[in-house]
Structures are given as C-alpha cells and as structure tokens.
Amino acid sequence: MSPPLTPAQLLAYALPALPLAIPTVGLYVLLPSWYVENWGLTLWLTGLLLLLARLSDLITDPLIGHWLDRGRPQRFRSFILLGAMLCVPGLLLLVHPLGTAPAASLLVGSMLLYLGWTLVQIPYLSWLTALSRNSYQRTRAASWREGFTLAGLLLSAALPAVGLSLGASTADVLLWVALATLLPGALALTGLLRRTPLPKQPSTGFAASETKQNLWRTLHDTLGHNRPARTLLGSWLFNGIANGVPAVLFPLYISRTLGGDEADRGLLILIYFGAAILSLPLWLALSQRFHKVRIWQGAMLFAVLAFIPATLLGNGDLLLFIPVCVLTGLALGADLALPHALQADVCDWDKASFERERRGLLFACWNGANKLALGIAAMVGLGLLQLAEYLAPAQSPLLLALIYAGVPCVMKVIAVVWLKDYPLQLPATVRRTGIRDKHLT
C-alpha cells in the first residue's frame, strides 16, 4: 500500500498551478471581448482565430505525449523548461499586440502560448500518476493542485477588478496579469523540478518494442483498445465546450444583457471562483464514499439546474445573477478535482492491462480535447452571437442570454450521458487482480 503523501510533497507538486492559472481569466474570459471591443475584430473572426490556434494542438499534443512516453524521465524536466520559455513571448504578444496587426498577434501569440502550455501541462498532469499508486492519495494531490489553480484564478480575477477600480485601462491590467505570472511561475516550477521525484523509467522490453512504433499507430492502439479512456475523452470534450461558451461570452453577457460594467465582471468572477475553492473539500470527502464518476455526473447535472435561470435574466438583474455564480461555482470544484483523478485511474488500468507506459499520450489526448473544446466554444459562442445580432438585432440581449446559458446546459447533459458506460469498478479491479477485462477494450 502506498504511504500517504506528506504536506511538503503535496505543496511541491501543487504550487506551480497557482502562477500557471493567473493569466487564465484574463486570456479566456476577458481577452476575446477585449480584441472585439478595443481592436476592432469582429466576433466571428475572433472566434475563428482562437479555433485555428486550438486546432494546431491536435497535432502537437499527441506528439509531445508520445515523445514523453518514449524518452527518459528527464524529458519531464526538459519539456517543462522549454514550454515555459515559449509561454513568455506568447503571453506578452497577446496582451500587447502589434497595433498594425492585431489579428496576427492574436493568432501567433495564441499558438506560441498553447504550444508552451502543452509542453508544461502534459508532463505536469501526467506526473500525478507517479506521486502515488493509491487513488485517494492522487485525488488529494489533484485537489491540492486545483485549489492552487483556483487561488491563481482568484488573483487573475482580482487584478482586473482592483486595477479598473483604480482607473487603469484594460490593456494595463492584462499586462499586469502577464507580469504577475512570470517570476512566481519560475520559482514554483523550479521547486517542482527540484523536489518532486521523476517518474520511473519504463522497462527495457517496453522501450525496445514501442520506440519504433508510429505515433498514429500508437494513438489508434491506445484509444482503440481502451474504452474507459475513450469514454472519459468524449465526456471531457463536451464538458469543456460547456465551460468554454459561458467563459468567452461572460463579459458580453454582463454588459449587454445584465447592464453591468467592468467592475461588476471582476466581482462576479471572484464570487464564482471563490465558491469553487470552498467546494473542493466537499468533493474530496464525497470521493471517499462514492465513485468519482457518479459524483462528477451529479455535479454536472447540478450545474445545469443552477445555470438555467441565467437564460431568463435581463437588464438590472445583476443581484439575481449572484446565486447563479455561487451555485455553478460550487459545481466547478468537481470539474476541476475529479476528472484528473479519473484520468490517473485510467492510466493505471491501461498500464496493467496492456503492459505499456502511455500516460503521456493519454494525458496529451485529454489535454488536447480540452483545448479543442475551448476553441470550439469560442467559435460557437461568438459565431452564434454575431449571427443572432445580424438576424434579430433588437433581440440581441435575449439571444445572448440563451446562447450564454442554453448551449452549455445542452453540452453538460451530453457529457453526463456519455459517461453512463464508464466502468465503476475499474481501478479496484486492476489493483486487486491485474487482469484485463476484455469488455473494456
């Protein structure tokens, strides 16, 4: 039985999530509308550029995961260092675009940032499986990591709220967010690389038999014979779209539908992510008593019920939107803590069943699906809004509310249904018997 993870081990692993999350709200929530409102890009063009940048990840994510699995464990450190160096120019270009080429700045900056983020995120996420073989201990580590993630998100939300209240421009605030990421991120990643043991080297037999295999053949074998991984991937994709649509439309919904201003945006984001942080101990406790899949399904359905009222709100209903932020924020805690622990369980099952080390490729697939979901969400959300403004400009605030909340509710329901065939006893069966269940391939 694996020993419990100590607080020092949990801190070294989880702390980098804080600075890595600081730019998240600025980039995913505020940046698209900032390019529309301040740089003259149309809604559909902004969505298209973000989708194109995400599509590049469909190639780079599996490739990086494949290289990570095929190489020595030292590649975990090398990839993270290279990724961090790519994130810096990408992030700065996004928040300080070239005045003569804002569209190119958005596309190139996004592609640099996404590639760098992939090089950091895939080793970082797949490192979770090496911390402990105990599912509960990994859920603890995932919860610590996502707790720091949410703390970073709160800082990301607080910086715009405070900066705008002091009279700073949105451009200044976004630059502050970028700079607030760099030094803390360097320190936290240094601690991770120095204090967290590297994953074990794959066996010699595995390396000899697998290194020559083509990436796409490996990808086909990995997903084609692993139904739990496919099931989790599909649900992860639809849930990512469900979370991405309201994220990209949030500033426009607050200002155009509810009649709020930029300060209101920051306050409501703080409430939303604050509720998510407070909910993490609840989801961790529930994961000890019930299966994580069923808890996650219940949390997604709870989010749907809590989000439906947002379709009915209008001008002057900011106070009524606060309970929606609180309740959906509580559900967000499950989205952040539980899926990654489930992914680690699937990696265990895959290794025990097929005697292959493919966690890097598996986490790359899930990471790529999440990025693709955010790109689709930007294209769908902004594209539908532009179409609505063209067809029925007088009803734009109402249609914005329907797109903002209605589309995510449908996507969440699909994600819940997609999980219905996920095997509830997967991790326990593998640890107890080590025998592959043919019905799961």
FENLINHU-V127735 format. One line per field, one symbol per residue. phi: phi as a letter, one per 30 degrees, with the letter a starting at -180 (. if undefined). Layout:
phi = ???
This chain:
phi = .dddddedddddddeeddddceddddddccdedddddcciddddddddddddddddddcdddddddddddcdeededddddddddddddddddddbddddbddddddddddddddddddddddddddedddacddddddedddeddddedddddddddeddddddcjddddddddddddddddedddddddddcccddeddedddddddcedddedddddddddcbdeddddddddddddddddddddceedddddccidcdddeddddddddddddddeedddddddcbddddddedddddddddceeddcdbeiceddddeddddddeddededcdeddddddddddddddchbcbdddddddddddddddddddddddddddddddddbddcedddddddecdddddddddddddddcdddceddddddcicdcddcc
